[in-house]
Amino acid sequence: MPTKTKPVAFDASAFLSPDAFKSLFANPFVGFADAGDLSKKNLEAVVAAATAAAKGAEALGAQAFAFSKAQVEHQTAAVQSLASARTMQDVIELQTAYAKTAAERATAEAAKATETLTSAVQDAFRPLTERLAASFEKLQPTG
């Protein structure tokens, strides 16, 4: 018949020095303060990211509005020049020149919009990536 052994109580002081044991229980709320600070900084990063995204969207909208306005002016000038054409050859040449210019302007505007959008996305994600990096640094073991 197997003998019953009496359970042994865990004694943390047997594994820790007296100073280490005291520091373990000296301030049990340190982790909560760190968590609160982490949450605050994360919220600040989200707000900064949203602000940067809004500024990027505003810049992109202003850029699109300016391009649309310039296009209307360009089209108006093209229509006026077409109206003053004397021959069919003049009409074809003016229309061809307008189409070429419009395509070049649209291509340039698309490149400009891409730059603005890329910059806005980078600016919006920067605070979030910085917070992520800071969080990973806290998780790294020391020593």
VENLINWO-V217770 format. One record per residue. N is the residue number from 0. RES is the residue in one small letter. PHI is phi in degrees with one decimal (* if undefined). OMEGA is omega in radians with two decimals (none if undefined). BURIAL is I if it has 24 or more other ideal C-beta (glycine too) atoms within 12 Angstrom, else O. Layout:
N:RES:PHI:OMEGA:BURIAL + N:RES:PHI:OMEGA:BURIAL
This chain:
0:m:*:-3.10:O + 1:p:-69.1:3.14:O + 2:t:-87.6:3.12:O + 3:k:-87.2:3.09:O + 4:t:-102.3:3.14:O + 5:k:-79.1:3.14:O + 6:p:-62.0:-3.13:O + 7:v:-97.7:3.12:O + 8:a:-73.1:3.12:O + 9:f:-77.4:3.12:O + 10:d:-121.8:-3.11:O + 11:a:-63.9:-3.11:O + 12:s:-66.5:3.11:O + 13:a:-71.8:-3.10:O + 14:f:-102.8:-3.07:O + 15:l:-116.7:3.03:O + 16:s:-69.5:-3.13:O + 17:p:-56.9:3.13:O + 18:d:-66.5:3.13:O + 19:a:-65.3:3.13:O + 20:f:-64.5:3.12:O + 21:k:-65.0:-3.11:O + 22:s:-68.5:3.12:O + 23:l:-63.8:-3.09:O + 24:f:-111.7:-3.08:O + 25:a:-66.4:-3.13:O + 26:n:-136.9:-3.07:O + 27:p:-72.2:-3.07:O + 28:f:-98.8:3.13:O + 29:v:-61.2:3.13:O + 30:g:-61.4:3.12:O + 31:f:-67.4:3.12:O + 32:a:-64.4:3.10:O + 33:d:-62.8:-3.14:O + 34:a:-66.1:3.10:O + 35:g:-64.8:3.11:O + 36:d:-64.8:3.12:O + 37:l:-62.6:3.13:O + 38:s:-63.2:3.14:O + 39:k:-63.1:-3.14:O + 40:k:-66.2:3.09:O + 41:n:-65.2:3.11:O + 42:l:-64.3:3.09:O + 43:e:-61.3:3.12:O + 44:a:-66.5:3.12:I + 45:v:-65.3:3.11:O + 46:v:-64.2:3.11:O + 47:a:-63.1:3.12:O + 48:a:-65.9:3.13:I + 49:a:-65.4:3.10:O + 50:t:-64.0:3.12:O + 51:a:-63.6:3.12:I + 52:a:-64.4:3.12:I + 53:a:-64.9:3.10:O + 54:k:-64.2:3.10:O + 55:g:-64.2:3.11:I + 56:a:-64.9:3.11:O + 57:e:-64.4:3.13:O + 58:a:-64.2:3.12:I + 59:l:-65.6:3.10:I + 60:g:-64.5:3.12:O + 61:a:-64.6:3.12:O + 62:q:-65.0:3.13:I + 63:a:-65.3:3.12:O + 64:f:-64.0:3.14:O + 65:a:-62.6:3.13:O + 66:f:-65.8:3.13:I + 67:s:-61.4:3.13:O + 68:k:-62.8:3.13:O + 69:a:-63.9:3.12:O + 70:q:-65.2:3.12:O + 71:v:-62.3:3.12:O + 72:e:-63.5:3.12:O + 73:h:-64.0:3.13:I + 74:q:-66.7:3.11:O + 75:t:-62.1:3.11:O + 76:a:-63.6:3.13:O + 77:a:-66.1:3.13:I + 78:v:-65.4:3.11:O + 79:q:-63.3:3.12:O + 80:s:-68.9:3.08:O + 81:l:-65.2:-3.13:O + 82:a:-66.6:-3.13:O + 83:s:-91.7:3.14:O + 84:a:-67.0:-3.09:O + 85:r:-99.6:-3.10:O + 86:t:-126.5:3.08:O + 87:m:-63.8:3.09:O + 88:q:-60.3:3.10:O + 89:d:-62.4:3.14:O + 90:v:-61.2:-3.13:O + 91:i:-63.0:3.14:O + 92:e:-64.4:3.12:O + 93:l:-65.2:3.14:I + 94:q:-65.6:3.12:O + 95:t:-63.9:3.12:O + 96:a:-63.0:3.12:O + 97:y:-63.1:-3.12:I + 98:a:-61.0:3.13:O + 99:k:-62.9:3.14:O + 100:t:-63.3:-3.14:O + 101:a:-63.3:3.12:O + 102:a:-65.5:3.12:O + 103:e:-63.7:3.14:O + 104:r:-66.2:3.13:O + 105:a:-65.6:3.11:O + 106:t:-64.3:3.11:O + 107:a:-63.2:3.14:O + 108:e:-67.3:3.10:I + 109:a:-63.9:3.10:O + 110:a:-64.5:3.13:O + 111:k:-64.6:3.11:O + 112:a:-64.8:3.10:I + 113:t:-63.6:3.09:O + 114:e:-61.9:-3.14:O + 115:t:-63.3:-3.13:I + 116:l:-65.9:3.12:O + 117:t:-60.6:3.12:O + 118:s:-62.7:3.14:O + 119:a:-64.0:3.13:I + 120:v:-65.7:3.10:O + 121:q:-61.5:3.13:O + 122:d:-64.1:-3.13:I + 123:a:-70.8:-3.09:I + 124:f:-86.3:-3.10:O + 125:r:-55.4:-3.13:O + 126:p:-62.6:-3.14:I + 127:l:-70.6:3.13:I + 128:t:-68.2:3.08:O + 129:e:-64.8:3.11:O + 130:r:-67.4:3.11:I + 131:l:-63.0:3.11:O + 132:a:-63.3:3.12:O + 133:a:-64.9:3.11:O + 134:s:-65.2:3.11:O + 135:f:-65.8:3.10:O + 136:e:-63.4:3.12:O + 137:k:-66.4:-3.11:O + 138:l:-80.5:-3.12:O + 139:q:-66.6:3.09:O + 140:p:-67.9:3.11:O + 141:t:-94.2:3.05:O + 142:g:101.1:none:O
